[in-house]
């Protein structure tokens, strides 16, 4: 304890009184991330504002041999940024400087705590200023930072990179790692690792930024990123289709992909989820609706109507009861509100739930979704589905009574069975949320011993003393955090 | 196979168990396993004496047609994969010579003009199986579009120059062959015009599906094209014409409806010089100075008429070289140094004249190389795979 108190005093020297939290009440907020069943109170939370301060904090903790956990906004969903062994949280949330925006090279340099949407907003302002300055239509513009996880208004770009976040647009535009050119990371011994920095789209040798994306804070603390900016789509068509059967809607998804159309988004909710939304907001969905599909295409304006007509025909051919579509931004926003309000609707009706995350081959969606609903029935659990259908990225939502520990454990066990089933269907245990502590017990389901050993060797190359975020993502010999035994 | 492969032999491997056995034998005997590919033999430091050269089986293992995903054996030639995909109306959006294997493409991060729309292997590769330095079968990624389980070793292997393991299976995304393809040739007086024009093209309806720049007979030719449906390519062409009215020195030489196969064949013809060049270096610069760098290369190296240049402006990638002797190649190397220093670029020599070994194959050195050495030691502790090609040869570690 003396060591922790001494370390806290040393950390205070680095970040000042305003840059550290140690009060038990204040630490309460940092006990969990979006996975509320995984809780652990940190010894302290520090808020460095620069890479140099992160280095100094890490060196203090290394000197005192104390474990550390990196954290962005805490919007993760797997317990990956939670301190389970009284670690010190190092939050990058105050590292919010957008250091440069280079429109010509379609690149921005940001500190890790910059919010996802803040970058795109800043890019839009920079482009407008460039247009005004040049007085010519040739000024570059219309760029944005493409990754759009659901948490994008709250999540940091460092966190997006650490979890390789996805979102609704990944079908066409890829996950976060496709948009990170390089990064700076503070290693667990306080050294600074800079990978391919700058505007370069290629480098020499193995793709290290590709490895660091999705490493969930287990290799170091991301402090700065070189972000690729992409053309912001200008023209859209949005299709909304209601089906009386989930398999029919899934078949429509599969048929759209098979037609060679690559939508910007293809979102689905199942019948139970539709009823939850209907109950909360009264959109007037048909009583017999079993699936709602929201498809958006973007691109060359002249091309969109052809694709739209083909999508509408596919939906109708698969028995859609109702198909609406639009091209105007106001109506588009109304249609998207249905999707965006799903979790708000859940919150109005249920106090406790968790969202699972897996990815399966798109051609197997219908079979997988039907099977998961059946698993819920057999386990006497309510499981609703809202998901990124175009990616095959499913999000079964498990409801439970959080006053009943047995029910929590039961829901988590069923959720593990669902993930095992997804792996058996050719899928993965995580499409976009990551592993954290939530799924670490399932890593042997997904990977053979040689692969897990390779992950451990990579971890050891960066963090030989297991100082940072140990027990997350990679099964560890030194620390096992098993959520199911906690309940 | 014998218990110990003979020195300087070439071993054909058809099955995983054969590959595992070979890696185990090489690990035990301390022999290097070498696979530089058919088109990258001159890239990096030469292999050590007494090595075993590897040639792997290739072929399409499974095409998940409705998922637009294909799984192939790493020795599969790109041309064979494309032919198999074409028979199902699909293609792999990677442009390279047809005899290059998928494993070679991944190991060397090979990409072409289609990267402006489809990206590179980083954006297409979904899963890998490889044999590591301890002769173990490692599976990473899978066949789904999104996958964040475990460290992303698929991306780490891209561009690894075969130093981290022997890839024997790869799973990748495919796309539908476009219904309509239009090819446009541009005459460009000054390649700097591309630097100015590209940021705008990319954010308008004139955004191309492929884009490249060549220097031919002292002229700059831009090639780009559109993929679409119905008449959309014509609409894109009209948009491009409008844009070019505002750009001096760039003119459309010709535009025509064509096919993906024709585009691919033309690209192959343009790239042929790279395969036979006595000296060739790949330069990576920030995209917005691609044209400017091309111009400086010609201005400063101009007296040599045999200098060929290809560039991918959206990626800042330039291949420059030709029938240069060792002195000329060294002069080119020295010339690129200040150009790269000024813009933070890098270079990789793909071919050096036989007496031009003093040219460093990579440069300038990068800050992350020491960490890459640690990763190499973790994944290939006996330093079996292409030792010393890029990362320096190591003292074999205890396993």
Interface residues (C-beta under 8 A of the other chain):
Chain A: X102 X103 X104 X105 X106 X107 X136 X137 X138 X140 X141 X142 X143 X163 X164 X166 X170 X171 X174 X175 X177 X178 X193 X194 X195 X196 X197 X198 X199 X200 X201 X202 X203 X204 X205 X206 X207 X208 X210 X211 X213 X214 X215 X231 X232 X234 X254 X257 X258 X259 X260 X262 X300 X301 X302 X303 X306 X307 X359 X360 X361 X362 X363 X388 X391 X392 X393 X426 X427 X428 X429 X430 X431 X432 X433 X434 X435 X439 X443 X446 X447 X448 X450 X451 X452 X453 X454 X455 X457 X458 X460 X461 X462 X473 X474
Chain B: X64 X65 X66 X67 X68 X69 X89 X109 X119 X120 X122 X123 X132 X134 X136 X137 X138 X139 X140 X142 X143 X144 X145 X146 X147 X148 X149 X150 X151 X152 X153 X154 X155 X156 X157 X158 X159 X160 X161 X163 X164 X175 X176 X177 X178 X179 X195 X196 X197 X199 X200 X202 X203 X204 X205 X207 X228 X229 X230 X231 X232 X235 X236 X246 X247 X284 X285 X286 X287 X288 X314 X315 X316 X317 X344 X345 X346 X348 X362 X366 X367 X368 X369 X371 X372 X374 X375 X377 X378 X379 X390 X391
